[in-house]
Amino acid sequence: MSEAEARPQAKVLEFEYRLDAPPEKVWRAVTIPAFREKWLPRQDLADREPVATIPGKEISYRMRDDDPPFLESIVTFRVAPDPDGGTVLRIAHGLADAQLTPRPPVANDNMPVLMRAA
């Protein structure tokens, strides 16, 4: 068993940042395309439009890898006020590609499971 097989894979990566800017300014940075493209380029997005939005609080985008196997993921930005007057920005990034979901066995597989003798 290799080291990669031994480690369980995380389903979602979560990051939390405390910023000095007010929540309204951070919200504009993650929602207005002209601002967002400075740190999240359009070519990294599978679709320019958000997947889901809770105005002023949360927005999700679908992203696609540039390299094979071109997996898709969802990145969600949560903006909340900080008690010190700043902003808490939470970023959750998880795979959401259909290639990763297990497929049921085929219906016409009538062959019994056989074990090979060594």
N, C-alpha and C positions, 0 to 999 in steps of 0.2 A: 504494500500500500504506500503510495507516495504521500509526501507532506501535504500537497494540495487536496488529496482525497480525505485526509484525516481531519482537516479543519472544516467545521461547518461554515457555510457561506452565509453572510448577513443578507437579509432580504431587503433591508432599507438602511441607508446610511443617514444619520441624523447629526446635524451640526447646529450649534447655538452661538450667536455672536451678540455682544452688547455694543451698541453704537451710540455716539454722542449726538447724532442727528435726531430731530423729532420724527415720530412715526409717519407723518404726512409726507415728509421728504423721502423717507425710505420707501414708502408705498409708491411714490412717483417713479423711483429708480427701478422698481421691479415690474411696473405696469406700462409705462410709456415707452414704446418701441425705440425712439431715438436715444433715450437714456439707457435702456436695457441692453441695446446692441453694443455698447461700449465694453461690457463685461460678459455678456451672454450673446454671442453672435447669432445672427439669423440662420446661418447654415447649420448650426448645432441643433436647431429646433426642427422637429418633424412637421410642425404646423405653427404658423405665427400666432394664431388665435389660442387663447388659454383653454385648457380642458375644463376647468372649473374655477369659479371666482366667488369669494365672499368679500364684497367691496370693503376696502379699508383694512381687511384682516388677513385674507388668505388668497393665493392665486397659484394655480398649477399649470405647468406646460409639459407637453410631450416632446421628448428629445430622441434623437437617433444617432447612433455611432457612425463615424465616417468610414471605419474599417470593417471588413467582414467579421462576423456574421451580421452586421448592421442591426444590432439589438436596439430595441426601443425601451425607454424608461420614462418615468414621470418624476418631475422635480416640483416640489411644493414649497412656496415661500410663505411663512407665517410672520406677520408683523404685529407686535404688541408693545404698548407703552412700558417703559422702565420706570420704577419709582423715583429714580434720580433725574427724570426729565428726558432721558434718551429713549432708545428703542431696543427691544429684544427681537432679533431676527433669527428665526428657526428655519433651517433648510432641511428637507427630507427628500432623499433621492433613492428611488427604488426601481428595480427592473419590472417592466410590465409587458414583456414581449410574449406573443403567443407561442414562439418557438420553445419557451421554457416550461410550458404547462405540460404535464404528462398526458399522453394520449391513451385512450382506452384500447384494449386489445381489439384486433380486427374481428369482425363477426364471422368471417368464413375461415377462420384458422382452426381446422379440424384435426390438426396434427397433434399427437400426444407429446408431452415434454419428455425428451430423452436425455439421458446422461451418457457421456462418452467415457468409456473405460480407459484407464491409463495404461 
